[in-house]
């Protein structure tokens, strides 16, 4: 049965569909030696290559789901040639995995790694409203107005951020729970209100909490995966 090339690369665990489309646009994917268009379908027996590497579909590929505590300085990319401090070389996992979403280089905390391309957009797509929780410290004391402004939405990147939960934890420290993931969102929100982030740590994604030391990872438990799949059951995997 023929399937779209981005779905094929997702199902074999090479990358998410979004990344697959980008690789296709960049001309780094071939089917039987020819560069395909986005939407081209792969037939049984076709030879698929990415960057000259043969990509084959295993009949029984075990799905991998890892919770990793990313240290500051590690970059959430699979491009090992461009970024030497990348997450893949850091964890040295024996099978191919890729990160779900990003944490910028100066941030730390929980990030998922997987070989399940179909789960990626279900988790990341903003309209699915899946929570991500962060602990943030800024450079000067915060007050009620700061908390209210962060909660009610801040203008960044030509849009207003969605309403979110924010709670003060200390003089310069707060917790924030987001359901969207704009580029460097928390840092930009704070900057727009005249604050600078000094530390940012993600401590939860949906039902998975950060509970491993910095630089370490673990597999999801059966109970966590069961609950996660339940939360994702009605989530769209089509990205925006």
Buried (B, 14 or more C-beta within 10 A) or exposed (E): EEBBBBBBBBBBBBBBBBBBBBBBEEEBBBBEEEEBEEEBBBEEEBEBBBEEEEBEBEEEBEEBBBBBBBBBEBBBBBEEEEBEEBBBEBBEBEEBBBBBBBBBBEBBBBBBBBBBBBBBBBBBBBEBEBBBBBBBBBEEEBEEEBBEBBBEBBEBEEEEBBEBEBEBEEEBBBBBEBBBBBEBBBBBBBBBEEBEBBBBBBBBBBBBEBEBEBEEBEEBEEEBBEBBEEBBEEBEBEBE
